[in-house]
């Protein structure tokens, strides 16, 4: 025998089933599945790429230290040089593989790779 709360839940589920037809439930299911799939993909891409990005940043930082030691380059001159070279990774920028960027990349991969 179900309690009053259990019966209310069953009635609520039946009401939802009556309100949402089969196609609408299918749309909601696939939307949730697709979103979950993209989130998992974003986390995977971020996990795979963040290590390489960190290595590149530390290599760039080591190069900066080496140039500073060898040529006594000031911070101001370094930033001027950096802006001239327009290196793809600035030392003071955020990581390229943030969750947002990985999410967008994952969505791009999922939507462009197909049959």
N, C-alpha and C positions, 0 to 999 in steps of 0.2 A: 504494500500500500504506500503510495507516494504522499509526502507531506503537502501542505498547502503551497509552500514555496516551490516544491518540485512540480506540482501541477501548474503553477503559474508560469514556470519556465517552459514547460511543454506547450502551453497555450500560446506563449510569446513566440516560440519557434514556429508553431503552426501559422500564426498571424504573419510572420515574416515570409514563410513559404507562400502564403496566399498573395501577399503584396508583390513579391518578386517572382516574376515568371521565370521559366527555365532559361531563356536567353540572357536575362539580366543577371541571374546567378552565375551563369557561365562567364559573362563579361567581368563580373566582380572577381571571380576565381582567377581568370587569366591575368587580370590587372595586378592582383596581389602576387601571383606567381611570377610575372614578368618583373615587377618591382623587386621582389626578393632575389630573383636571379641576377639582376643588375647590381644590387647591393653586394651580393656574394662575389660577383665578378670584379667590382671595384675594390673590394678588400683583397682579393687575390692579386690584381695588378699592382696595387699599392705595395703589398708585401714583397712581390717579386722585384719591383723597380726601385724601391727606396734604398736598398743596399748599394746599388750601383750609383745612385745619385749622391749618397753620403761619401762614397769613395772618390767620386769626381770632385766634390766640394773640398775634401781634405787634400786631394792632390793640388787643387787650385790654391788652397791656403798655403800649402808647403811651397809651391812655386812663388807665391807672393813673398813669403819669408826669405826664400833664397834670393830673390831679386832685391829685396830690402837690404839684406846683409851684403850683397855684392855691390849694389849701386847706391845704397843709402837713399832709397826712394821714400819720400814722405807719404803719409796717408792721402793728402790732397792730390799729389801727383799720381798716386796709384789709382784713385778714383777717376782722374782725368784719363789715364791710360786705359782703364777698364771701360769707360764710356766710349773711347775711340775704337777699341777693339770689338766692342759690343759682343762680348763673350756671352754665350747662352745661359750661363749660370752666374749671376751676380752673387757676391759673398753675403750681401745683406738681404737677399730676396727670400721669399718663402720657398718651401720645397715644391718642385714641379709636380710630384706625385702626391698631392694632398688628396684627401678622400673625395672632395668635389671634382677635381680633375680626373681622378681614377673612375669616378661614377660616370662622368660624361664620356670618357674613353670607352668604358665598358658598354654603355648604351650605344655608342657608335659602332662598336664591333658587332654587337648583337643585331642591330638593325641593318647593317650592310652585308653581313655574311648570311647567305641563305642558299636556297635551292638553285 
